[in-house]
Amino acid sequence: MAARGSVRGDRGQVAVEFVGMVPLILLLVAAVWECVLIGYAFSLAGNAADEAARAGAVKGGGACAAAAGEHVGGAWALQVDCGPAGDVYKATVKLKIPVFYPGLDFGELTGTAGAAMEKEAE
């Protein structure tokens, strides 16, 4: 049987493993957050395009861009392209893909939608 003082054991091993894993855990959290932001940007672009196409089909071009802007926050870089295409009013919304928060961008995504042309009752 070994003397008690001569066996070092694995004291402190948990602390060493924790310090080694913290950067990997933080990297994983950052990657998940970025995926959430990209998914949210897709959702915003699609919804803004739907709302813009509907407003444009009923009220015309000025309402199209305004409707898209109502549904996207000011921090998101927004570009709207609206116009009739036959009997359908089409809207295309482009948003910058954010890196960690809106305003720091690395790409662009597009949401498109169309709505049947309508006329307001007079």
Biotite code that builds the C-alpha atoms (Angstrom):
import biotite.structure as struc

atoms = struc.array([
    struc.Atom([0.000, 0.000, 0.000], chain_id="A", res_id=1, res_name="MET", atom_name="CA", element="C"),
    struc.Atom([1.374, 3.391, -1.060], chain_id="A", res_id=2, res_name="ALA", atom_name="CA", element="C"),
    struc.Atom([1.801, 6.188, 1.399], chain_id="A", res_id=3, res_name="ALA", atom_name="CA", element="C"),
    struc.Atom([-0.963, 8.696, 1.372], chain_id="A", res_id=4, res_name="ARG", atom_name="CA", element="C"),
    struc.Atom([1.235, 11.712, 0.626], chain_id="A", res_id=5, res_name="GLY", atom_name="CA", element="C"),
    struc.Atom([2.979, 10.150, -2.378], chain_id="A", res_id=6, res_name="SER", atom_name="CA", element="C"),
    struc.Atom([-0.142, 9.612, -4.519], chain_id="A", res_id=7, res_name="VAL", atom_name="CA", element="C"),
    struc.Atom([-1.124, 12.814, -6.302], chain_id="A", res_id=8, res_name="ARG", atom_name="CA", element="C"),
    struc.Atom([-4.344, 11.517, -7.866], chain_id="A", res_id=9, res_name="GLY", atom_name="CA", element="C"),
    struc.Atom([-6.301, 13.617, -10.277], chain_id="A", res_id=10, res_name="ASP", atom_name="CA", element="C"),
    struc.Atom([-7.059, 16.639, -8.151], chain_id="A", res_id=11, res_name="ARG", atom_name="CA", element="C"),
    struc.Atom([-7.794, 19.688, -10.304], chain_id="A", res_id=12, res_name="GLY", atom_name="CA", element="C"),
    struc.Atom([-8.590, 17.635, -13.378], chain_id="A", res_id=13, res_name="GLN", atom_name="CA", element="C"),
    struc.Atom([-12.127, 19.028, -13.608], chain_id="A", res_id=14, res_name="VAL", atom_name="CA", element="C"),
    struc.Atom([-10.812, 22.598, -13.557], chain_id="A", res_id=15, res_name="ALA", atom_name="CA", element="C"),
    struc.Atom([-8.344, 21.855, -16.363], chain_id="A", res_id=16, res_name="VAL", atom_name="CA", element="C"),
    struc.Atom([-11.034, 20.206, -18.494], chain_id="A", res_id=17, res_name="GLU", atom_name="CA", element="C"),
    struc.Atom([-13.404, 23.106, -17.864], chain_id="A", res_id=18, res_name="PHE", atom_name="CA", element="C"),
    struc.Atom([-10.819, 25.678, -18.956], chain_id="A", res_id=19, res_name="VAL", atom_name="CA", element="C"),
    struc.Atom([-10.164, 23.639, -22.089], chain_id="A", res_id=20, res_name="GLY", atom_name="CA", element="C"),
    struc.Atom([-13.849, 23.309, -22.977], chain_id="A", res_id=21, res_name="MET", atom_name="CA", element="C"),
    struc.Atom([-14.947, 26.922, -22.373], chain_id="A", res_id=22, res_name="VAL", atom_name="CA", element="C"),
    struc.Atom([-13.718, 28.210, -25.777], chain_id="A", res_id=23, res_name="PRO", atom_name="CA", element="C"),
    struc.Atom([-15.479, 25.352, -27.569], chain_id="A", res_id=24, res_name="LEU", atom_name="CA", element="C"),
    struc.Atom([-18.705, 25.976, -25.675], chain_id="A", res_id=25, res_name="ILE", atom_name="CA", element="C"),
    struc.Atom([-18.553, 29.705, -26.478], chain_id="A", res_id=26, res_name="LEU", atom_name="CA", element="C"),
    struc.Atom([-17.905, 28.948, -30.149], chain_id="A", res_id=27, res_name="LEU", atom_name="CA", element="C"),
    struc.Atom([-20.908, 26.621, -30.217], chain_id="A", res_id=28, res_name="LEU", atom_name="CA", element="C"),
    struc.Atom([-23.127, 29.252, -28.568], chain_id="A", res_id=29, res_name="VAL", atom_name="CA", element="C"),
    struc.Atom([-21.979, 31.854, -31.132], chain_id="A", res_id=30, res_name="ALA", atom_name="CA", element="C"),
    struc.Atom([-22.713, 29.465, -34.016], chain_id="A", res_id=31, res_name="ALA", atom_name="CA", element="C"),
    struc.Atom([-26.195, 28.706, -32.686], chain_id="A", res_id=32, res_name="VAL", atom_name="CA", element="C"),
    struc.Atom([-26.904, 32.430, -32.196], chain_id="A", res_id=33, res_name="TRP", atom_name="CA", element="C"),
    struc.Atom([-25.822, 33.144, -35.778], chain_id="A", res_id=34, res_name="GLU", atom_name="CA", element="C"),
    struc.Atom([-28.151, 30.404, -37.063], chain_id="A", res_id=35, res_name="CYS", atom_name="CA", element="C"),
    struc.Atom([-31.008, 31.962, -35.085], chain_id="A", res_id=36, res_name="VAL", atom_name="CA", element="C"),
    struc.Atom([-30.282, 35.385, -36.602], chain_id="A", res_id=37, res_name="LEU", atom_name="CA", element="C"),
    struc.Atom([-30.175, 33.977, -40.128], chain_id="A", res_id=38, res_name="ILE", atom_name="CA", element="C"),
    struc.Atom([-33.470, 32.167, -39.600], chain_id="A", res_id=39, res_name="GLY", atom_name="CA", element="C"),
    struc.Atom([-35.052, 35.318, -38.185], chain_id="A", res_id=40, res_name="TYR", atom_name="CA", element="C"),
    struc.Atom([-33.776, 37.334, -41.160], chain_id="A", res_id=41, res_name="ALA", atom_name="CA", element="C"),
    struc.Atom([-35.399, 34.836, -43.564], chain_id="A", res_id=42, res_name="PHE", atom_name="CA", element="C"),
    struc.Atom([-38.650, 35.121, -41.631], chain_id="A", res_id=43, res_name="SER", atom_name="CA", element="C"),
    struc.Atom([-38.530, 38.935, -41.655], chain_id="A", res_id=44, res_name="LEU", atom_name="CA", element="C"),
    struc.Atom([-37.770, 39.106, -45.381], chain_id="A", res_id=45, res_name="ALA", atom_name="CA", element="C"),
    struc.Atom([-40.582, 36.725, -46.294], chain_id="A", res_id=46, res_name="GLY", atom_name="CA", element="C"),
    struc.Atom([-43.146, 38.462, -44.096], chain_id="A", res_id=47, res_name="ASN", atom_name="CA", element="C"),
    struc.Atom([-42.135, 41.935, -45.301], chain_id="A", res_id=48, res_name="ALA", atom_name="CA", element="C"),
    struc.Atom([-42.406, 40.790, -48.934], chain_id="A", res_id=49, res_name="ALA", atom_name="CA", element="C"),
    struc.Atom([-45.874, 39.306, -48.304], chain_id="A", res_id=50, res_name="ASP", atom_name="CA", element="C"),
    struc.Atom([-47.116, 42.475, -46.636], chain_id="A", res_id=51, res_name="GLU", atom_name="CA", element="C"),
    struc.Atom([-45.546, 44.697, -49.298], chain_id="A", res_id=52, res_name="ALA", atom_name="CA", element="C"),
    struc.Atom([-47.076, 42.718, -52.179], chain_id="A", res_id=53, res_name="ALA", atom_name="CA", element="C"),
    struc.Atom([-50.518, 42.807, -50.555], chain_id="A", res_id=54, res_name="ARG", atom_name="CA", element="C"),
    struc.Atom([-50.334, 46.577, -49.926], chain_id="A", res_id=55, res_name="ALA", atom_name="CA", element="C"),
    struc.Atom([-49.030, 47.205, -53.435], chain_id="A", res_id=56, res_name="GLY", atom_name="CA", element="C"),
    struc.Atom([-51.795, 45.134, -55.031], chain_id="A", res_id=57, res_name="ALA", atom_name="CA", element="C"),
    struc.Atom([-54.439, 47.180, -53.224], chain_id="A", res_id=58, res_name="VAL", atom_name="CA", element="C"),
    struc.Atom([-52.968, 50.701, -52.998], chain_id="A", res_id=59, res_name="LYS", atom_name="CA", element="C"),
    struc.Atom([-50.023, 50.926, -55.402], chain_id="A", res_id=60, res_name="GLY", atom_name="CA", element="C"),
    struc.Atom([-46.249, 51.363, -55.308], chain_id="A", res_id=61, res_name="GLY", atom_name="CA", element="C"),
    struc.Atom([-45.875, 53.871, -52.475], chain_id="A", res_id=62, res_name="GLY", atom_name="CA", element="C"),
    struc.Atom([-47.815, 51.656, -50.105], chain_id="A", res_id=63, res_name="ALA", atom_name="CA", element="C"),
    struc.Atom([-45.691, 48.672, -51.073], chain_id="A", res_id=64, res_name="CYS", atom_name="CA", element="C"),
    struc.Atom([-42.405, 50.099, -49.805], chain_id="A", res_id=65, res_name="ALA", atom_name="CA", element="C"),
    struc.Atom([-44.067, 51.586, -46.723], chain_id="A", res_id=66, res_name="ALA", atom_name="CA", element="C"),
    struc.Atom([-45.664, 48.249, -45.786], chain_id="A", res_id=67, res_name="ALA", atom_name="CA", element="C"),
    struc.Atom([-42.325, 46.447, -46.082], chain_id="A", res_id=68, res_name="ALA", atom_name="CA", element="C"),
    struc.Atom([-40.656, 49.029, -43.850], chain_id="A", res_id=69, res_name="GLY", atom_name="CA", element="C"),
    struc.Atom([-43.340, 48.693, -41.165], chain_id="A", res_id=70, res_name="GLU", atom_name="CA", element="C"),
    struc.Atom([-42.535, 45.034, -40.586], chain_id="A", res_id=71, res_name="HIS", atom_name="CA", element="C"),
    struc.Atom([-38.741, 45.295, -40.466], chain_id="A", res_id=72, res_name="VAL", atom_name="CA", element="C"),
    struc.Atom([-36.876, 47.120, -37.704], chain_id="A", res_id=73, res_name="GLY", atom_name="CA", element="C"),
    struc.Atom([-34.645, 50.078, -38.437], chain_id="A", res_id=74, res_name="GLY", atom_name="CA", element="C"),
    struc.Atom([-31.438, 48.182, -37.618], chain_id="A", res_id=75, res_name="ALA", atom_name="CA", element="C"),
    struc.Atom([-31.946, 45.839, -40.580], chain_id="A", res_id=76, res_name="TRP", atom_name="CA", element="C"),
    struc.Atom([-30.615, 47.108, -43.923], chain_id="A", res_id=77, res_name="ALA", atom_name="CA", element="C"),
    struc.Atom([-33.715, 46.885, -46.131], chain_id="A", res_id=78, res_name="LEU", atom_name="CA", element="C"),
    struc.Atom([-34.111, 47.204, -49.901], chain_id="A", res_id=79, res_name="GLN", atom_name="CA", element="C"),
    struc.Atom([-37.559, 46.918, -51.483], chain_id="A", res_id=80, res_name="VAL", atom_name="CA", element="C"),
    struc.Atom([-38.418, 46.464, -55.144], chain_id="A", res_id=81, res_name="ASP", atom_name="CA", element="C"),
    struc.Atom([-42.121, 46.522, -56.053], chain_id="A", res_id=82, res_name="CYS", atom_name="CA", element="C"),
    struc.Atom([-44.057, 46.461, -59.270], chain_id="A", res_id=83, res_name="GLY", atom_name="CA", element="C"),
    struc.Atom([-46.828, 44.840, -61.269], chain_id="A", res_id=84, res_name="PRO", atom_name="CA", element="C"),
    struc.Atom([-46.112, 41.772, -63.370], chain_id="A", res_id=85, res_name="ALA", atom_name="CA", element="C"),
    struc.Atom([-49.261, 41.133, -65.379], chain_id="A", res_id=86, res_name="GLY", atom_name="CA", element="C"),
    struc.Atom([-52.178, 40.470, -63.034], chain_id="A", res_id=87, res_name="ASP", atom_name="CA", element="C"),
    struc.Atom([-49.847, 39.946, -60.085], chain_id="A", res_id=88, res_name="VAL", atom_name="CA", element="C"),
    struc.Atom([-48.149, 42.596, -57.980], chain_id="A", res_id=89, res_name="TYR", atom_name="CA", element="C"),
    struc.Atom([-44.670, 41.385, -57.018], chain_id="A", res_id=90, res_name="LYS", atom_name="CA", element="C"),
    struc.Atom([-42.485, 42.531, -54.162], chain_id="A", res_id=91, res_name="ALA", atom_name="CA", element="C"),
    struc.Atom([-38.862, 41.654, -53.519], chain_id="A", res_id=92, res_name="THR", atom_name="CA", element="C"),
    struc.Atom([-37.285, 42.455, -50.160], chain_id="A", res_id=93, res_name="VAL", atom_name="CA", element="C"),
    struc.Atom([-33.526, 42.199, -49.591], chain_id="A", res_id=94, res_name="LYS", atom_name="CA", element="C"),
    struc.Atom([-32.044, 42.096, -46.101], chain_id="A", res_id=95, res_name="LEU", atom_name="CA", element="C"),
    struc.Atom([-28.435, 41.970, -45.008], chain_id="A", res_id=96, res_name="LYS", atom_name="CA", element="C"),
    struc.Atom([-27.526, 38.798, -43.091], chain_id="A", res_id=97, res_name="ILE", atom_name="CA", element="C"),
    struc.Atom([-26.263, 39.932, -39.683], chain_id="A", res_id=98, res_name="PRO", atom_name="CA", element="C"),
    struc.Atom([-23.173, 38.711, -37.843], chain_id="A", res_id=99, res_name="VAL", atom_name="CA", element="C"),
    struc.Atom([-24.089, 38.501, -34.125], chain_id="A", res_id=100, res_name="PHE", atom_name="CA", element="C"),
    struc.Atom([-26.429, 41.538, -34.321], chain_id="A", res_id=101, res_name="TYR", atom_name="CA", element="C"),
    struc.Atom([-28.161, 43.575, -37.058], chain_id="A", res_id=102, res_name="PRO", atom_name="CA", element="C"),
    struc.Atom([-25.857, 46.228, -38.463], chain_id="A", res_id=103, res_name="GLY", atom_name="CA", element="C"),
    struc.Atom([-22.749, 44.046, -38.723], chain_id="A", res_id=104, res_name="LEU", atom_name="CA", element="C"),
    struc.Atom([-23.456, 42.232, -41.981], chain_id="A", res_id=105, res_name="ASP", atom_name="CA", element="C"),
    struc.Atom([-21.773, 39.660, -44.217], chain_id="A", res_id=106, res_name="PHE", atom_name="CA", element="C"),
    struc.Atom([-24.260, 38.813, -46.924], chain_id="A", res_id=107, res_name="GLY", atom_name="CA", element="C"),
    struc.Atom([-27.709, 39.351, -48.289], chain_id="A", res_id=108, res_name="GLU", atom_name="CA", element="C"),
    struc.Atom([-30.881, 37.321, -48.545], chain_id="A", res_id=109, res_name="LEU", atom_name="CA", element="C"),
    struc.Atom([-34.027, 37.863, -50.562], chain_id="A", res_id=110, res_name="THR", atom_name="CA", element="C"),
    struc.Atom([-37.706, 37.391, -49.831], chain_id="A", res_id=111, res_name="GLY", atom_name="CA", element="C"),
    struc.Atom([-40.177, 37.519, -52.709], chain_id="A", res_id=112, res_name="THR", atom_name="CA", element="C"),
    struc.Atom([-43.957, 37.487, -52.817], chain_id="A", res_id=113, res_name="ALA", atom_name="CA", element="C"),
    struc.Atom([-46.823, 38.220, -55.132], chain_id="A", res_id=114, res_name="GLY", atom_name="CA", element="C"),
    struc.Atom([-50.469, 39.158, -54.727], chain_id="A", res_id=115, res_name="ALA", atom_name="CA", element="C"),
    struc.Atom([-53.331, 39.377, -57.201], chain_id="A", res_id=116, res_name="ALA", atom_name="CA", element="C"),
    struc.Atom([-54.018, 42.933, -58.377], chain_id="A", res_id=117, res_name="MET", atom_name="CA", element="C"),
    struc.Atom([-57.035, 44.548, -56.738], chain_id="A", res_id=118, res_name="GLU", atom_name="CA", element="C"),
    struc.Atom([-58.794, 47.865, -57.052], chain_id="A", res_id=119, res_name="LYS", atom_name="CA", element="C"),
    struc.Atom([-60.124, 49.851, -54.154], chain_id="A", res_id=120, res_name="GLU", atom_name="CA", element="C"),
    struc.Atom([-63.864, 50.399, -54.060], chain_id="A", res_id=121, res_name="ALA", atom_name="CA", element="C"),
    struc.Atom([-64.723, 53.974, -54.879], chain_id="A", res_id=122, res_name="GLU", atom_name="CA", element="C"),
])
